[in-house]
Amino acid sequence: MDQDEAFLLANEWAKANGYQATFDVDALKATRAGDNVWVLTPHGAANTVFVVTVDDVHVVHPSEGNLAEVLRACGVAM
């Protein structure tokens, strides 16, 4: 999956889950974490992190979740 596909999947997920925001390169920084795993973080302070896989989007709130655990669950070697 490339960056464009990651944003497309994130936007499809957002629409299906009632998110009003649009996922794009102007709002989020995309970092490849694995072959089919991308991490989308807001530019500046990372409030909420979105981990995009071909199957799902995982939302990680810093105060509630552990990004490393989510990445490991998505098959990313740490």
mmCIF file of the N, C-alpha and C atoms, coordinates in Angstrom:
data_MODEL
# 
_entry.id   MODEL 
# 
loop_
_atom_site.group_PDB 
_atom_site.id 
_atom_site.type_symbol 
_atom_site.label_atom_id 
_atom_site.label_alt_id 
_atom_site.label_comp_id 
_atom_site.label_asym_id 
_atom_site.label_entity_id 
_atom_site.label_seq_id 
_atom_site.pdbx_PDB_ins_code 
_atom_site.Cartn_x 
_atom_site.Cartn_y 
_atom_site.Cartn_z 
_atom_site.occupancy 
_atom_site.B_iso_or_equiv 
_atom_site.pdbx_formal_charge 
_atom_site.auth_seq_id 
_atom_site.auth_comp_id 
_atom_site.auth_asym_id 
_atom_site.auth_atom_id 
_atom_site.pdbx_PDB_model_num 
ATOM 1   N N  . MET A 1 1  ? 0.848   -1.169 0.000  1.00 0.00 ? 1  MET A N  1 
ATOM 2   C CA . MET A 1 1  ? 0.000   0.000  0.000  1.00 0.00 ? 1  MET A CA 1 
ATOM 3   C C  . MET A 1 1  ? 0.896   1.235  0.000  1.00 0.00 ? 1  MET A C  1 
ATOM 4   N N  . ASP A 1 2  ? 0.556   2.203  -0.835 1.00 0.00 ? 2  ASP A N  1 
ATOM 5   C CA . ASP A 1 2  ? 1.335   3.440  -0.840 1.00 0.00 ? 2  ASP A CA 1 
ATOM 6   C C  . ASP A 1 2  ? 0.594   4.518  -0.036 1.00 0.00 ? 2  ASP A C  1 
ATOM 7   N N  . GLN A 1 3  ? 1.196   5.697  0.049  1.00 0.00 ? 3  GLN A N  1 
ATOM 8   C CA . GLN A 1 3  ? 0.632   6.774  0.862  1.00 0.00 ? 3  GLN A CA 1 
ATOM 9   C C  . GLN A 1 3  ? -0.753  7.189  0.369  1.00 0.00 ? 3  GLN A C  1 
ATOM 10  N N  . ASP A 1 4  ? -0.938  7.282  -0.926 1.00 0.00 ? 4  ASP A N  1 
ATOM 11  C CA . ASP A 1 4  ? -2.248  7.665  -1.466 1.00 0.00 ? 4  ASP A CA 1 
ATOM 12  C C  . ASP A 1 4  ? -3.330  6.660  -1.066 1.00 0.00 ? 4  ASP A C  1 
ATOM 13  N N  . GLU A 1 5  ? -2.990  5.384  -1.128 1.00 0.00 ? 5  GLU A N  1 
ATOM 14  C CA . GLU A 1 5  ? -3.951  4.350  -0.731 1.00 0.00 ? 5  GLU A CA 1 
ATOM 15  C C  . GLU A 1 5  ? -4.273  4.438  0.756  1.00 0.00 ? 5  GLU A C  1 
ATOM 16  N N  . ALA A 1 6  ? -3.252  4.763  1.564  1.00 0.00 ? 6  ALA A N  1 
ATOM 17  C CA . ALA A 1 6  ? -3.472  4.899  3.004  1.00 0.00 ? 6  ALA A CA 1 
ATOM 18  C C  . ALA A 1 6  ? -4.464  6.031  3.289  1.00 0.00 ? 6  ALA A C  1 
ATOM 19  N N  . PHE A 1 7  ? -4.283  7.168  2.611  1.00 0.00 ? 7  PHE A N  1 
ATOM 20  C CA . PHE A 1 7  ? -5.216  8.278  2.815  1.00 0.00 ? 7  PHE A CA 1 
ATOM 21  C C  . PHE A 1 7  ? -6.607  7.924  2.294  1.00 0.00 ? 7  PHE A C  1 
ATOM 22  N N  . LEU A 1 8  ? -6.690  7.223  1.178  1.00 0.00 ? 8  LEU A N  1 
ATOM 23  C CA . LEU A 1 8  ? -7.980  6.802  0.634  1.00 0.00 ? 8  LEU A CA 1 
ATOM 24  C C  . LEU A 1 8  ? -8.703  5.882  1.624  1.00 0.00 ? 8  LEU A C  1 
ATOM 25  N N  . LEU A 1 9  ? -7.997  4.891  2.159  1.00 0.00 ? 9  LEU A N  1 
ATOM 26  C CA . LEU A 1 9  ? -8.590  3.983  3.140  1.00 0.00 ? 9  LEU A CA 1 
ATOM 27  C C  . LEU A 1 9  ? -9.014  4.736  4.398  1.00 0.00 ? 9  LEU A C  1 
ATOM 28  N N  . ALA A 1 10 ? -8.182  5.668  4.849  1.00 0.00 ? 10 ALA A N  1 
ATOM 29  C CA . ALA A 1 10 ? -8.512  6.449  6.043  1.00 0.00 ? 10 ALA A CA 1 
ATOM 30  C C  . ALA A 1 10 ? -9.770  7.284  5.809  1.00 0.00 ? 10 ALA A C  1 
ATOM 31  N N  . ASN A 1 11 ? -9.890  7.881  4.635  1.00 0.00 ? 11 ASN A N  1 
ATOM 32  C CA . ASN A 1 11 ? -11.068 8.689  4.338  1.00 0.00 ? 11 ASN A CA 1 
ATOM 33  C C  . ASN A 1 11 ? -12.324 7.831  4.216  1.00 0.00 ? 11 ASN A C  1 
ATOM 34  N N  . GLU A 1 12 ? -12.218 6.659  3.637  1.00 0.00 ? 12 GLU A N  1 
ATOM 35  C CA . GLU A 1 12 ? -13.360 5.745  3.562  1.00 0.00 ? 12 GLU A CA 1 
ATOM 36  C C  . GLU A 1 12 ? -13.784 5.328  4.962  1.00 0.00 ? 12 GLU A C  1 
ATOM 37  N N  . TRP A 1 13 ? -12.809 5.018  5.810  1.00 0.00 ? 13 TRP A N  1 
ATOM 38  C CA . TRP A 1 13 ? -13.088 4.642  7.193  1.00 0.00 ? 13 TRP A CA 1 
ATOM 39  C C  . TRP A 1 13 ? -13.740 5.808  7.930  1.00 0.00 ? 13 TRP A C  1 
ATOM 40  N N  . ALA A 1 14 ? -13.206 7.016  7.761  1.00 0.00 ? 14 ALA A N  1 
ATOM 41  C CA . ALA A 1 14 ? -13.747 8.196  8.445  1.00 0.00 ? 14 ALA A CA 1 
ATOM 42  C C  . ALA A 1 14 ? -15.201 8.423  8.062  1.00 0.00 ? 14 ALA A C  1 
ATOM 43  N N  . LYS A 1 15 ? -15.488 8.336  6.785  1.00 0.00 ? 15 LYS A N  1 
ATOM 44  C CA . LYS A 1 15 ? -16.862 8.538  6.313  1.00 0.00 ? 15 LYS A CA 1 
ATOM 45  C C  . LYS A 1 15 ? -17.799 7.491  6.913  1.00 0.00 ? 15 LYS A C  1 
ATOM 46  N N  . ALA A 1 16 ? -17.359 6.239  6.948  1.00 0.00 ? 16 ALA A N  1 
ATOM 47  C CA . ALA A 1 16 ? -18.179 5.152  7.482  1.00 0.00 ? 16 ALA A CA 1 
ATOM 48  C C  . ALA A 1 16 ? -18.383 5.267  8.995  1.00 0.00 ? 16 ALA A C  1 
ATOM 49  N N  . ASN A 1 17 ? -17.469 5.986  9.678  1.00 0.00 ? 17 ASN A N  1 
ATOM 50  C CA . ASN A 1 17 ? -17.532 6.088  11.134 1.00 0.00 ? 17 ASN A CA 1 
ATOM 51  C C  . ASN A 1 17 ? -17.938 7.471  11.624 1.00 0.00 ? 17 ASN A C  1 
ATOM 52  N N  . GLY A 1 18 ? -18.458 8.299  10.738 1.00 0.00 ? 18 GLY A N  1 
ATOM 53  C CA . GLY A 1 18 ? -19.004 9.590  11.147 1.00 0.00 ? 18 GLY A CA 1 
ATOM 54  C C  . GLY A 1 18 ? -18.005 10.693 11.422 1.00 0.00 ? 18 GLY A C  1 
ATOM 55  N N  . TYR A 1 19 ? -16.764 10.528 11.010 1.00 0.00 ? 19 TYR A N  1 
ATOM 56  C CA . TYR A 1 19 ? -15.783 11.593 11.190 1.00 0.00 ? 19 TYR A CA 1 
ATOM 57  C C  . TYR A 1 19 ? -16.069 12.708 10.185 1.00 0.00 ? 19 TYR A C  1 
ATOM 58  N N  . GLN A 1 20 ? -15.993 13.945 10.615 1.00 0.00 ? 20 GLN A N  1 
ATOM 59  C CA . GLN A 1 20 ? -16.232 15.086 9.746  1.00 0.00 ? 20 GLN A CA 1 
ATOM 60  C C  . GLN A 1 20 ? -14.956 15.520 9.019  1.00 0.00 ? 20 GLN A C  1 
ATOM 61  N N  . ALA A 1 21 ? -13.812 15.246 9.618  1.00 0.00 ? 21 ALA A N  1 
ATOM 62  C CA . ALA A 1 21 ? -12.535 15.689 9.063  1.00 0.00 ? 21 ALA A CA 1 
ATOM 63  C C  . ALA A 1 21 ? -12.153 14.871 7.835  1.00 0.00 ? 21 ALA A C  1 
ATOM 64  N N  . THR A 1 22 ? -11.360 15.503 6.973  1.00 0.00 ? 22 THR A N  1 
ATOM 65  C CA . THR A 1 22 ? -10.810 14.819 5.807  1.00 0.00 ? 22 THR A CA 1 
ATOM 66  C C  . THR A 1 22 ? -9.349  14.503 6.085  1.00 0.00 ? 22 THR A C  1 
ATOM 67  N N  . PHE A 1 23 ? -8.952  13.299 5.761  1.00 0.00 ? 23 PHE A N  1 
ATOM 68  C CA . PHE A 1 23 ? -7.572  12.877 5.937  1.00 0.00 ? 23 PHE A CA 1 
ATOM 69  C C  . PHE A 1 23 ? -6.804  13.252 4.676  1.00 0.00 ? 23 PHE A C  1 
ATOM 70  N N  . ASP A 1 24 ? -5.827  14.161 4.802  1.00 0.00 ? 24 ASP A N  1 
ATOM 71  C CA . ASP A 1 24 ? -5.011  14.530 3.652  1.00 0.00 ? 24 ASP A CA 1 
ATOM 72  C C  . ASP A 1 24 ? -3.640  14.998 4.117  1.00 0.00 ? 24 ASP A C  1 
ATOM 73  N N  . VAL A 1 25 ? -2.739  15.193 3.166  1.00 0.00 ? 25 VAL A N  1 
ATOM 74  C CA . VAL A 1 25 ? -1.349  15.534 3.489  1.00 0.00 ? 25 VAL A CA 1 
ATOM 75  C C  . VAL A 1 25 ? -1.226  16.923 4.090  1.00 0.00 ? 25 VAL A C  1 
ATOM 76  N N  . ASP A 1 26 ? -2.236  17.781 3.901  1.00 0.00 ? 26 ASP A N  1 
ATOM 77  C CA . ASP A 1 26 ? -2.182  19.114 4.506  1.00 0.00 ? 26 ASP A CA 1 
ATOM 78  C C  . ASP A 1 26 ? -2.454  19.057 6.004  1.00 0.00 ? 26 ASP A C  1 
ATOM 79  N N  . ALA A 1 27 ? -3.218  18.071 6.439  1.00 0.00 ? 27 ALA A N  1 
ATOM 80  C CA . ALA A 1 27 ? -3.590  17.970 7.844  1.00 0.00 ? 27 ALA A CA 1 
ATOM 81  C C  . ALA A 1 27 ? -2.775  16.941 8.614  1.00 0.00 ? 27 ALA A C  1 
ATOM 82  N N  . LEU A 1 28 ? -2.289  15.930 7.912  1.00 0.00 ? 28 LEU A N  1 
ATOM 83  C CA . LEU A 1 28 ? -1.624  14.820 8.592  1.00 0.00 ? 28 LEU A CA 1 
ATOM 84  C C  . LEU A 1 28 ? -0.302  14.456 7.932  1.00 0.00 ? 28 LEU A C  1 
ATOM 85  N N  . LYS A 1 29 ? 0.638   14.063 8.768  1.00 0.00 ? 29 LYS A N  1 
ATOM 86  C CA . LYS A 1 29 ? 1.911   13.535 8.279  1.00 0.00 ? 29 LYS A CA 1 
ATOM 87  C C  . LYS A 1 29 ? 1.771   12.020 8.184  1.00 0.00 ? 29 LYS A C  1 
ATOM 88  N N  . ALA A 1 30 ? 2.175   11.465 7.063  1.00 0.00 ? 30 ALA A N  1 
ATOM 89  C CA . ALA A 1 30 ? 2.098   10.016 6.864  1.00 0.00 ? 30 ALA A CA 1 
ATOM 90  C C  . ALA A 1 30 ? 3.491   9.410  6.968  1.00 0.00 ? 30 ALA A C  1 
ATOM 91  N N  . THR A 1 31 ? 3.600   8.367  7.778  1.00 0.00 ? 31 THR A N  1 
ATOM 92  C CA . THR A 1 31 ? 4.865   7.659  7.952  1.00 0.00 ? 31 THR A CA 1 
ATOM 93  C C  . THR A 1 31 ? 4.618   6.174  7.737  1.00 0.00 ? 31 THR A C  1 
ATOM 94  N N  . ARG A 1 32 ? 5.399   5.579  6.841  1.00 0.00 ? 32 ARG A N  1 
ATOM 95  C CA . ARG A 1 32 ? 5.272   4.137  6.613  1.00 0.00 ? 32 ARG A CA 1 
ATOM 96  C C  . ARG A 1 32 ? 5.877   3.396  7.799  1.00 0.00 ? 32 ARG A C  1 
ATOM 97  N N  . ALA A 1 33 ? 5.075   2.472  8.372  1.00 0.00 ? 33 ALA A N  1 
ATOM 98  C CA . ALA A 1 33 ? 5.552   1.679  9.498  1.00 0.00 ? 33 ALA A CA 1 
ATOM 99  C C  . ALA A 1 33 ? 5.810   0.234  9.092  1.00 0.00 ? 33 ALA A C  1 
ATOM 100 N N  . GLY A 1 34 ? 5.292   -0.154 7.944  1.00 0.00 ? 34 GLY A N  1 
ATOM 101 C CA . GLY A 1 34 ? 5.452   -1.511 7.434  1.00 0.00 ? 34 GLY A CA 1 
ATOM 102 C C  . GLY A 1 34 ? 4.947   -1.553 6.004  1.00 0.00 ? 34 GLY A C  1 
ATOM 103 N N  . ASP A 1 35 ? 5.003   -2.725 5.390  1.00 0.00 ? 35 ASP A N  1 
ATOM 104 C CA . ASP A 1 35 ? 4.561   -2.846 3.994  1.00 0.00 ? 35 ASP A CA 1 
ATOM 105 C C  . ASP A 1 35 ? 3.147   -2.334 3.786  1.00 0.00 ? 35 ASP A C  1 
ATOM 106 N N  . ASN A 1 36 ? 2.255   -2.683 4.670  1.00 0.00 ? 36 ASN A N  1 
ATOM 107 C CA . ASN A 1 36 ? 0.856   -2.295 4.547  1.00 0.00 ? 36 ASN A CA 1 
ATOM 108 C C  . ASN A 1 36 ? 0.357   -1.583 5.796  1.00 0.00 ? 36 ASN A C  1 
ATOM 109 N N  . VAL A 1 37 ? 1.247   -0.825 6.429  1.00 0.00 ? 37 VAL A N  1 
ATOM 110 C CA . VAL A 1 37 ? 0.889   -0.092 7.647  1.00 0.00 ? 37 VAL A CA 1 
ATOM 111 C C  . VAL A 1 37 ? 1.441   1.327  7.546  1.00 0.00 ? 37 VAL A C  1 
ATOM 112 N N  . TRP A 1 38 ? 0.541   2.293  7.728  1.00 0.00 ? 38 TRP A N  1 
ATOM 113 C CA . TRP A 1 38 ? 0.922   3.704  7.746  1.00 0.00 ? 38 TRP A CA 1 
ATOM 114 C C  . TRP A 1 38 ? 0.443   4.335  9.041  1.00 0.00 ? 38 TRP A C  1 
ATOM 115 N N  . VAL A 1 39 ? 1.233   5.257  9.583  1.00 0.00 ? 39 VAL A N  1 
ATOM 116 C CA . VAL A 1 39 ? 0.855   6.010  10.767 1.00 0.00 ? 39 VAL A CA 1 
ATOM 117 C C  . VAL A 1 39 ? 0.593   7.441  10.318 1.00 0.00 ? 39 VAL A C  1 
ATOM 118 N N  . LEU A 1 40 ? -0.614  7.925  10.603 1.00 0.00 ? 40 LEU A N  1 
ATOM 119 C CA . LEU A 1 40 ? -0.991  9.296  10.254 1.00 0.00 ? 40 LEU A CA 1 
ATOM 120 C C  . LEU A 1 40 ? -1.068  10.110 11.538 1.00 0.00 ? 40 LEU A C  1 
ATOM 121 N N  . THR A 1 41 ? -0.278  11.178 11.598 1.00 0.00 ? 41 THR A N  1 
ATOM 122 C CA . THR A 1 41 ? -0.265  12.039 12.780 1.00 0.00 ? 41 THR A CA 1 
ATOM 123 C C  . THR A 1 41 ? -0.499  13.477 12.363 1.00 0.00 ? 41 THR A C  1 
ATOM 124 N N  . PRO A 1 42 ? -1.195  14.249 13.210 1.00 0.00 ? 42 PRO A N  1 
ATOM 125 C CA . PRO A 1 42 ? -1.400  15.665 12.900 1.00 0.00 ? 42 PRO A CA 1 
ATOM 126 C C  . PRO A 1 42 ? -0.058  16.393 12.859 1.00 0.00 ? 42 PRO A C  1 
ATOM 127 N N  . HIS A 1 43 ? 0.057   17.366 11.965 1.00 0.00 ? 43 HIS A N  1 
ATOM 128 C CA . HIS A 1 43 ? 1.261   18.207 11.946 1.00 0.00 ? 43 HIS A CA 1 
ATOM 129 C C  . HIS A 1 43 ? 1.324   18.942 13.279 1.00 0.00 ? 43 HIS A C  1 
ATOM 130 N N  . GLY A 1 44 ? 2.510   19.034 13.842 1.00 0.00 ? 44 GLY A N  1 
ATOM 131 C CA . GLY A 1 44 ? 2.644   19.666 15.152 1.00 0.00 ? 44 GLY A CA 1 
ATOM 132 C C  . GLY A 1 44 ? 2.453   18.630 16.242 1.00 0.00 ? 44 GLY A C  1 
ATOM 133 N N  . ALA A 1 45 ? 1.670   18.973 17.240 1.00 0.00 ? 45 ALA A N  1 
ATOM 134 C CA . ALA A 1 45 ? 1.431   18.069 18.370 1.00 0.00 ? 45 ALA A CA 1 
ATOM 135 C C  . ALA A 1 45 ? 0.562   16.899 17.938 1.00 0.00 ? 45 ALA A C  1 
ATOM 136 N N  . ALA A 1 46 ? 0.957   15.721 18.358 1.00 0.00 ? 46 ALA A N  1 
ATOM 137 C CA . ALA A 1 46 ? 0.209   14.510 18.001 1.00 0.00 ? 46 ALA A CA 1 
ATOM 138 C C  . ALA A 1 46 ? -0.859  14.234 19.060 1.00 0.00 ? 46 ALA A C  1 
ATOM 139 N N  . ASN A 1 47 ? -2.071  14.704 18.811 1.00 0.00 ? 47 ASN A N  1 
ATOM 140 C CA . ASN A 1 47 ? -3.179  14.446 19.729 1.00 0.00 ? 47 ASN A CA 1 
ATOM 141 C C  . ASN A 1 47 ? -3.651  13.013 19.563 1.00 0.00 ? 47 ASN A C  1 
ATOM 142 N N  . THR A 1 48 ? -4.120  12.704 18.394 1.00 0.00 ? 48 THR A N  1 
ATOM 143 C CA . THR A 1 48 ? -4.625  11.387 18.074 1.00 0.00 ? 48 THR A CA 1 
ATOM 144 C C  . THR A 1 48 ? -3.822  10.855 16.899 1.00 0.00 ? 48 THR A C  1 
ATOM 145 N N  . VAL A 1 49 ? -3.445  9.607  16.978 1.00 0.00 ? 49 VAL A N  1 
ATOM 146 C CA . VAL A 1 49 ? -2.671  8.970  15.920 1.00 0.00 ? 49 VAL A CA 1 
ATOM 147 C C  . VAL A 1 49 ? -3.574  7.926  15.252 1.00 0.00 ? 49 VAL A C  1 
ATOM 148 N N  . PHE A 1 50 ? -3.506  7.865  13.937 1.00 0.00 ? 50 PHE A N  1 
ATOM 149 C CA . PHE A 1 50 ? -4.293  6.900  13.179 1.00 0.00 ? 50 PHE A CA 1 
ATOM 150 C C  . PHE A 1 50 ? -3.333  5.909  12.532 1.00 0.00 ? 50 PHE A C  1 
ATOM 151 N N  . VAL A 1 51 ? -3.539  4.630  12.804 1.00 0.00 ? 51 VAL A N  1 
ATOM 152 C CA . VAL A 1 51 ? -2.724  3.574  12.201 1.00 0.00 ? 51 VAL A CA 1 
ATOM 153 C C  . VAL A 1 51 ? -3.597  2.922  11.135 1.00 0.00 ? 51 VAL A C  1 
ATOM 154 N N  . VAL A 1 52 ? -3.179  3.047  9.880  1.00 0.00 ? 52 VAL A N  1 
ATOM 155 C CA . VAL A 1 52 ? -3.963  2.566  8.746  1.00 0.00 ? 52 VAL A CA 1 
ATOM 156 C C  . VAL A 1 52 ? -3.360  1.279  8.220  1.00 0.00 ? 52 VAL A C  1 
ATOM 157 N N  . THR A 1 53 ? -4.197  0.240  8.130  1.00 0.00 ? 53 THR A N  1 
ATOM 158 C CA . THR A 1 53 ? -3.804  -1.013 7.500  1.00 0.00 ? 53 THR A CA 1 
ATOM 159 C C  . THR A 1 53 ? -4.786  -1.269 6.357  1.00 0.00 ? 53 THR A C  1 
ATOM 160 N N  . VAL A 1 54 ? -4.533  -2.284 5.564  1.00 0.00 ? 54 VAL A N  1 
ATOM 161 C CA . VAL A 1 54 ? -5.455  -2.589 4.468  1.00 0.00 ? 54 VAL A CA 1 
ATOM 162 C C  . VAL A 1 54 ? -6.813  -3.055 4.987  1.00 0.00 ? 54 VAL A C  1 
ATOM 163 N N  . ASP A 1 55 ? -6.868  -3.489 6.236  1.00 0.00 ? 55 ASP A N  1 
ATOM 164 C CA . ASP A 1 55 ? -8.106  -4.012 6.807  1.00 0.00 ? 55 ASP A CA 1 
ATOM 165 C C  . ASP A 1 55 ? -8.857  -3.049 7.712  1.00 0.00 ? 55 ASP A C  1 
ATOM 166 N N  . ASP A 1 56 ? -8.162  -2.073 8.299  1.00 0.00 ? 56 ASP A N  1 
ATOM 167 C CA . ASP A 1 56 ? -8.817  -1.239 9.310  1.00 0.00 ? 56 ASP A CA 1 
ATOM 168 C C  . ASP A 1 56 ? -8.000  0.017  9.588  1.00 0.00 ? 56 ASP A C  1 
ATOM 169 N N  . VAL A 1 57 ? -8.609  0.912  10.348 1.00 0.00 ? 57 VAL A N  1 
ATOM 170 C CA . VAL A 1 57 ? -7.920  2.089  10.875 1.00 0.00 ? 57 VAL A CA 1 
ATOM 171 C C  . VAL A 1 57 ? -8.029  2.002  12.392 1.00 0.00 ? 57 VAL A C  1 
ATOM 172 N N  . HIS A 1 58 ? -6.896  2.077  13.053 1.00 0.00 ? 58 HIS A N  1 
ATOM 173 C CA . HIS A 1 58 ? -6.850  2.008  14.506 1.00 0.00 ? 58 HIS A CA 1 
ATOM 174 C C  . HIS A 1 58 ? -6.581  3.414  15.024 1.00 0.00 ? 58 HIS A C  1 
ATOM 175 N N  . VAL A 1 59 ? -7.402  3.867  15.966 1.00 0.00 ? 59 VAL A N  1 
ATOM 176 C CA . VAL A 1 59 ? -7.261  5.196  16.538 1.00 0.00 ? 59 VAL A CA 1 
ATOM 177 C C  . VAL A 1 59 ? -6.550  5.050  17.872 1.00 0.00 ? 59 VAL A C  1 
ATOM 178 N N  . VAL A 1 60 ? -5.449  5.794  18.033 1.00 0.00 ? 60 VAL A N  1 
ATOM 179 C CA . VAL A 1 60 ? -4.686  5.730  19.266 1.00 0.00 ? 60 VAL A CA 1 
ATOM 180 C C  . VAL A 1 60 ? -4.666  7.123  19.894 1.00 0.00 ? 60 VAL A C  1 
ATOM 181 N N  . HIS A 1 61 ? -5.298  7.235  21.064 1.00 0.00 ? 61 HIS A N  1 
ATOM 182 C CA . HIS A 1 61 ? -5.255  8.472  21.834 1.00 0.00 ? 61 HIS A CA 1 
ATOM 183 C C  . HIS A 1 61 ? -4.096  8.335  22.821 1.00 0.00 ? 61 HIS A C  1 
ATOM 184 N N  . PRO A 1 62 ? -3.176  9.295  22.853 1.00 0.00 ? 62 PRO A N  1 
ATOM 185 C CA . PRO A 1 62 ? -1.985  9.165  23.701 1.00 0.00 ? 62 PRO A CA 1 
ATOM 186 C C  . PRO A 1 62 ? -2.288  8.831  25.163 1.00 0.00 ? 62 PRO A C  1 
ATOM 187 N N  . SER A 1 63 ? -3.365  9.367  25.697 1.00 0.00 ? 63 SER A N  1 
ATOM 188 C CA . SER A 1 63 ? -3.668  9.113  27.107 1.00 0.00 ? 63 SER A CA 1 
ATOM 189 C C  . SER A 1 63 ? -4.370  7.769  27.317 1.00 0.00 ? 63 SER A C  1 
ATOM 190 N N  . GLU A 1 64 ? -4.826  7.146  26.227 1.00 0.00 ? 64 GLU A N  1 
ATOM 191 C CA . GLU A 1 64 ? -5.607  5.927  26.360 1.00 0.00 ? 64 GLU A CA 1 
ATOM 192 C C  . GLU A 1 64 ? -4.968  4.690  25.737 1.00 0.00 ? 64 GLU A C  1 
ATOM 193 N N  . GLY A 1 65 ? -4.034  4.880  24.828 1.00 0.00 ? 65 GLY A N  1 
ATOM 194 C CA . GLY A 1 65 ? -3.489  3.725  24.121 1.00 0.00 ? 65 GLY A CA 1 
ATOM 195 C C  . GLY A 1 65 ? -1.992  3.792  23.978 1.00 0.00 ? 65 GLY A C  1 
ATOM 196 N N  . ASN A 1 66 ? -1.432  2.684  23.579 1.00 0.00 ? 66 ASN A N  1 
ATOM 197 C CA . ASN A 1 66 ? -0.003  2.584  23.391 1.00 0.00 ? 66 ASN A CA 1 
ATOM 198 C C  . ASN A 1 66 ? 0.258   2.309  21.915 1.00 0.00 ? 66 ASN A C  1 
ATOM 199 N N  . LEU A 1 67 ? 0.877   3.265  21.232 1.00 0.00 ? 67 LEU A N  1 
ATOM 200 C CA . LEU A 1 67 ? 1.133   3.142  19.807 1.00 0.00 ? 67 LEU A CA 1 
ATOM 201 C C  . LEU A 1 67 ? 1.962   1.903  19.488 1.00 0.00 ? 67 LEU A C  1 
ATOM 202 N N  . ALA A 1 68 ? 2.973   1.619  20.294 1.00 0.00 ? 68 ALA A N  1 
ATOM 203 C CA . ALA A 1 68 ? 3.824   0.451  20.046 1.00 0.00 ? 68 ALA A CA 1 
ATOM 204 C C  . ALA A 1 68 ? 3.010   -0.841 20.079 1.00 0.00 ? 68 ALA A C  1 
ATOM 205 N N  . GLU A 1 69 ? 2.067   -0.944 21.019 1.00 0.00 ? 69 GLU A N  1 
ATOM 206 C CA . GLU A 1 69 ? 1.230   -2.145 21.101 1.00 0.00 ? 69 GLU A CA 1 
ATOM 207 C C  . GLU A 1 69 ? 0.357   -2.286 19.855 1.00 0.00 ? 69 GLU A C  1 
ATOM 208 N N  . VAL A 1 70 ? -0.195  -1.175 19.385 1.00 0.00 ? 70 VAL A N  1 
ATOM 209 C CA . VAL A 1 70 ? -1.039  -1.209 18.190 1.00 0.00 ? 70 VAL A CA 1 
ATOM 210 C C  . VAL A 1 70 ? -0.207  -1.614 16.980 1.00 0.00 ? 70 VAL A C  1 
ATOM 211 N N  . LEU A 1 71 ? 0.979   -1.051 16.850 1.00 0.00 ? 71 LEU A N  1 
ATOM 212 C CA . LEU A 1 71 ? 1.845   -1.400 15.717 1.00 0.00 ? 71 LEU A CA 1 
ATOM 213 C C  . LEU A 1 71 ? 2.233   -2.870 15.749 1.00 0.00 ? 71 LEU A C  1 
ATOM 214 N N  . ARG A 1 72 ? 2.581   -3.381 16.925 1.00 0.00 ? 72 ARG A N  1 
ATOM 215 C CA . ARG A 1 72 ? 2.910   -4.811 17.043 1.00 0.00 ? 72 ARG A CA 1 
ATOM 216 C C  . ARG A 1 72 ? 1.711   -5.671 16.650 1.00 0.00 ? 72 ARG A C  1 
ATOM 217 N N  . ALA A 1 73 ? 0.509   -5.268 17.067 1.00 0.00 ? 73 ALA A N  1 
ATOM 218 C CA . ALA A 1 73 ? -0.702  -6.013 16.725 1.00 0.00 ? 73 ALA A CA 1 
ATOM 219 C C  . ALA A 1 73 ? -0.973  -5.989 15.220 1.00 0.00 ? 73 ALA A C  1 
ATOM 220 N N  . CYS A 1 74 ? -0.454  -4.955 14.550 1.00 0.00 ? 74 CYS A N  1 
ATOM 221 C CA . CYS A 1 74 ? -0.613  -4.840 13.091 1.00 0.00 ? 74 CYS A CA 1 
ATOM 222 C C  . CYS A 1 74 ? 0.522   -5.527 12.338 1.00 0.00 ? 74 CYS A C  1 
ATOM 223 N N  . GLY A 1 75 ? 1.413   -6.189 13.069 1.00 0.00 ? 75 GLY A N  1 
ATOM 224 C CA . GLY A 1 75 ? 2.486   -6.953 12.438 1.00 0.00 ? 75 GLY A CA 1 
ATOM 225 C C  . GLY A 1 75 ? 3.776   -6.200 12.201 1.00 0.00 ? 75 GLY A C  1 
ATOM 226 N N  . VAL A 1 76 ? 3.912   -5.029 12.811 1.00 0.00 ? 76 VAL A N  1 
ATOM 227 C CA . VAL A 1 76 ? 5.139   -4.249 12.650 1.00 0.00 ? 76 VAL A CA 1 
ATOM 228 C C  . VAL A 1 76 ? 6.153   -4.715 13.688 1.00 0.00 ? 76 VAL A C  1 
ATOM 229 N N  . ALA A 1 77 ? 7.340   -5.108 13.227 1.00 0.00 ? 77 ALA A N  1 
ATOM 230 C CA . ALA A 1 77 ? 8.402   -5.532 14.141 1.00 0.00 ? 77 ALA A CA 1 
ATOM 231 C C  . ALA A 1 77 ? 8.952   -4.311 14.855 1.00 0.00 ? 77 ALA A C  1 
ATOM 232 N N  . MET A 1 78 ? 9.066   -4.420 16.146 1.00 0.00 ? 78 MET A N  1 
ATOM 233 C CA . MET A 1 78 ? 9.559   -3.291 16.945 1.00 0.00 ? 78 MET A CA 1 
ATOM 234 C C  . MET A 1 78 ? 10.943  -3.596 17.489 1.00 0.00 ? 78 MET A C  1 
# 
